[in-house]
Amino acid sequence: MIGTEKTVNMKLGKKEVKGFATVSGICTTTADVIRLWAKKIPQLGIITTKSIGKDPKEGNVEPIICQVSKRSFRNAVGLANPGCEAFAEELKEIYPLPNGKFLLTSIFGKTAEELQYVAKVLAPYSDGLELNFSCPHAESGYGSSIGSSKELTYKFTKAVKDVVNIPVVVKLTPNVDNIGEIAKAAESAGADAISAINTYKPEEFIDPYTKKVTLLAVLAVKI
Ligand SMILES: Cc1cc2nc3c(=O)[nH]c(=O)nc-3n(C[C@H](O)[C@H](O)[C@H](O)COP(=O)(O)O)c2cc1C
């Protein structure tokens, strides 16, 4: 959520960014919460939105979060979001953010063209875009996810850089053996920064009472 390991002190595009960053999908998921946190939390530098795609998406059927031990949770939200056009309407109401906070809008798309479309719709109301390449909905024929392939990471990053003039941050998946090479592919496609990391590998959660699988989840939060 917000932790010392997410502290940033850098120039991103035209803005000096200082302070903590919220991560995508947790707390700062709606416009009213984003505005409230921007107003009330001076230590925040970057506020990241929930990942947004082209069309509205319901996400997985509940349960989407489970607690498997006192100190860890699993999640399987499934990229629930209202779609880029509806989210642009929300952002219009709050952009630019109070106190000069940096609004990093997280986006995803299953093809480079779709990602470009989402980028173009949301860029006017964002200080930067974060590309979520860890969703398992990459172009058909290319395997599980964009972020597992150097070629796709390059192609999708470049596609976005070609159509926007704001900083582009590429969020990496840890579920690869060559994360350094993937980061370099993002950099050579023009990424302005890297965000590390997205959630750790999928895992089945077996309900201790029914002994059935209740959640095919990803390890996300350790407290
Ligand atoms: C409930 C929940 C929803 C999330 N939704 C998104 C999302 O929409 N997009 C994304 O890129 N990451 C999403 N994440 C991943 C987090 O942004 C973050 O990368 C992950 O929790 C690892 O960071 P941590 O080690 O600080 O927990 C989500 C995580 C959780 C727990």
The ligand as a MOL file (V3000), in Angstrom:
LIG
                    3D

  0  0  0     0  0            999 V3000
M  V30 BEGIN CTAB
M  V30 COUNTS 31 33 0 0 0
M  V30 BEGIN ATOM
M  V30 1 C -6.5720 -6.0460 -4.0670 0
M  V30 2 C -5.4530 -5.7780 -5.0200 0
M  V30 3 C -5.7200 -5.2110 -6.2670 0
M  V30 4 C -4.6990 -4.9280 -7.1630 0
M  V30 5 N -4.9920 -4.3630 -8.3740 0
M  V30 6 C -3.9780 -4.0520 -9.2310 0
M  V30 7 C -4.2430 -3.4220 -10.4740 0
M  V30 8 O -5.3910 -3.1260 -10.8360 0
M  V30 9 N -3.1770 -3.1520 -11.2790 0
M  V30 10 C -1.8850 -3.4460 -10.9480 0
M  V30 11 O -0.9640 -3.1550 -11.7270 0
M  V30 12 N -1.6010 -4.0370 -9.7530 0
M  V30 13 C -2.6090 -4.3380 -8.9120 0
M  V30 14 N -2.3210 -4.9250 -7.7060 0
M  V30 15 C -0.9040 -5.1880 -7.3570 0
M  V30 16 C -0.3380 -4.0580 -6.4940 0
M  V30 17 O -0.4170 -2.8230 -7.1560 0
M  V30 18 C 1.1430 -4.3320 -6.1310 0
M  V30 19 O 1.9170 -4.3540 -7.3000 0
M  V30 20 C 1.3220 -5.6400 -5.4080 0
M  V30 21 O 0.4580 -5.7070 -4.3030 0
M  V30 22 C 2.7810 -5.8560 -4.9440 0
M  V30 23 O 3.1960 -4.8030 -4.0960 0
M  V30 24 P 3.4500 -5.0850 -2.5140 0
M  V30 25 O 4.5670 -6.0710 -2.4920 0
M  V30 26 O 3.7960 -3.7340 -1.9500 0
M  V30 27 O 2.1720 -5.6430 -1.9750 0
M  V30 28 C -3.3470 -5.2200 -6.8040 0
M  V30 29 C -3.0730 -5.7890 -5.5380 0
M  V30 30 C -4.1000 -6.0630 -4.6690 0
M  V30 31 C -3.7770 -6.6730 -3.3290 0
M  V30 END ATOM
M  V30 BEGIN BOND
M  V30 1 1 1 2
M  V30 2 1 2 3
M  V30 3 2 2 30
M  V30 4 2 3 4
M  V30 5 1 4 5
M  V30 6 1 4 28
M  V30 7 2 5 6
M  V30 8 1 6 7
M  V30 9 1 6 13
M  V30 10 2 7 8
M  V30 11 1 7 9
M  V30 12 1 9 10
M  V30 13 2 10 11
M  V30 14 1 10 12
M  V30 15 2 12 13
M  V30 16 1 13 14
M  V30 17 1 14 15
M  V30 18 1 14 28
M  V30 19 1 15 16
M  V30 20 1 16 17
M  V30 21 1 16 18
M  V30 22 1 18 19
M  V30 23 1 18 20
M  V30 24 1 20 21
M  V30 25 1 20 22
M  V30 26 1 22 23
M  V30 27 1 23 24
M  V30 28 2 24 25
M  V30 29 1 24 26
M  V30 30 1 24 27
M  V30 31 2 28 29
M  V30 32 1 29 30
M  V30 33 1 30 31
M  V30 END BOND
M  V30 END CTAB
M  END
